[in-house]
Amino acid sequence: MNATIPTDYYLWLSLALFTIGVIGVLTRRNVIIILMSIELILNAVNINLMVFSRMWGSVDGQVFAIFVITDAAAEAAVGLGIILAFFRNRETLLADEMDMLKW
Amino acid sequence: MNAHPFFLGHVWLIPLFPLLTAAAMLFIGRRLNNSAVNALCCGSVFASFIFSVGAFLQLIALPSEERLVTSVLFEWIPALPFHMLNGRLANFVADFGFQIDPLSCVMILIVTGVGFLIHVYSTGYMAHEGGYYRFFGYLNLFMFSMLILVLANNLVMLFVGWEGVGTCSYLLIGFYFHRKSASDAGKKAFIVNRIGDAGFLLGIFLTSALLGTIRFAEIGPALAAGHFAMGDPLLTAIALLFFVGATGKSAQIPLYVWLPDAMEGPTPVSALIHAATMVTAGVYMVTRTNAIYQLAPKAMALVALVGAVTALFAASIGVVQTDIKKVLAYSTVSQLGYMFLACGVGAFTAGIFHLMTHAFFKGLLFLAAGSVIHALSGEQDMRKMGALSKKIPVTYWTMLIATLAIAGIFPFAGFLSKDLILGKAYEKDALLWAIGYFTAGMTAFYMFRLIFMTFHGTSRVDHDVEHHIHESPKSMLIPLLILAGLSIAGGWLSWPEIFGGNSRFVRFLEPVIATTQLARPEPTHGPGSPHGEIYLMLLSEGLVVLGICFAWYLYIKRTELPGKIAKSLGGFYRLVYHKYYVDQLYDALFVNRAKDLGLALGVFDTTVINGVGVNGAGWLTRFISNLSMWWDTWIVDGSIRLGSRIVWLFSYPVRLIQDGLVQSYMLLIVVGLIGFLGYYFYLGHHAVR
């Protein structure tokens, strides 16, 4: 009984998630949405790691996925902190009004 | 130094005492109360007096030819080699040295003795004045300077004291500095003295250049060694330059104008500095350098003439003055004229003798006048006095004694000294004698005018002053009494031979007078014979009594007469009353010209120095800095800005990418990613082929 879902299905899913994420990051103005889109991208990567882990029968990919989740949590915490501080100073959450990186 | 007895070896202590207390007063005097000031200042002068008496006693114990004790503390200006006028090499050395001989001994006794009495008097007179410690500090500084002056063993040291007393005189004349007239008078005294000092200083230089020494003890030998002829023009020049200094300090024509104004100072100062001691410094200096004068007969003749004319001139002004201190001031000028008359006719000892008696009676006159002023709450105008003899009897009697002394009534001190001078003048020149003789009559007249206007007749005192009249405190009266005693007996020190005396004082001073150079001509007439001397004395007594009677007639008997006489004389009276307009003349000739010069220099200063110099330099600096600023802006800064502008231009496309928006960066990343991926896909496609 070999009724498993083929690997490339997962890859398509992952690609779809990744593309949604990238489009979200590029098009949405609210930085919180952008942060959420980044989570989508990360999870697309996680799906890739998981599916290749299963394909090769190795847990290395799963270990990496756990690291990425941890990293995403930390990143969300720091990112939200930055957003809070930024909002207090500039009273805005719109990414196109945050052009101070060039200075 | 140690070979000498104690007091003679330590004469340098005599000026030291007042110096220490003067320093104490000026540094910490503000914190002392009046009795501490009294104790310190009078005590130090008293100590000087004791040391002076000690030195005197030890000096007369020496044989007469050894009575010259020099003590050099150190070489103040060490040897400077220079070429004398005759080309020989000499050393200019100024000792910090003291010399005591009969002349300086007499002077220190007068200065410390009269000075001490006046210090005591001042404790009463100044008791209610502000700046008490300052007054005594200056007074002690004056004592120090005066003692340096009379104890100096060389001309430069004498000059130090000379300038010191001038400074103290300035400080004390302007003691009431909040009064403009007082500060003006101080400046006037200082500046007029400065003119004389310039002459004196030139004289010192010339002495040094001609004789190669400035020590008094070496001047005589240097003159002998130099074989100077009688009337040597350079010696005459020295004598005249010294005399210029003397006319300034001792208030002779033409530099006498400061002394009457100096009466702005407190009365004890007038007594001590402007009557008894400082103004006699010129007489002392001429006597001290008599060896030079005796070789310069023309200078001597000028000294005698100036002295006699000053005596007469000042006495004539004194006749019409109404301020009690001004009368005494002109009287001082007149009496100083007598002293120079004495020096000029070669009777230096007589001059010093008159200096001493004058110190007693003129000091007393001023102190008594101060007592009168004190009693009248500051009134100095004799027209507002009168009938005071009963109210302040001690002042009256002591002042009367001093007046008898200055008028020259036998046997008071002034009689003996003045007739000694007149006798010597008669030997020399009948005209000089006649001037002095006539002046003696005027002296008697104006002094008794003062007595009668102040103490006799009817009272013209203001009503609100009248009931304040009081005799002065003991501290003021005791000096008056002592000086009155000296005014009577001071002359007896030199009781003339014709009255069976031995002229002890004159004999005591004689070693100081150079006799080697100039053999005195034997008198051929007049007081050469005892009878002549008696006749002269009787003659002057007659004139003096006449002057007193005249004063009595005008100011007691017929008090309306002086006004009428003044009116009938009209222009001449006004001329004398305004002191011959000498002050106005000097103002027009010198003072205003000096002011003009000052104004011209001021204009020069504002236009040339300020306008061209300072402003020009400022303009130049600004111009150069503008230039430098232009260079900085356009060349230095410009090159840097040009570089930055070039970098800016080239960075333009890079700057376009960096817009600071996170999302545009992200877009670039995605575009880049797609680009890479596309490239690898393209490569893979070809690889498969």
Interface residues (C-beta under 8 A of the other chain):
Chain A: V22 V25 L26 T27 I34 A95 D96 M98 D99 M100 L101 K102 W103
Chain B: Q658 D659 G660 L661 V662 Q663 Y665 M666 L667 V670
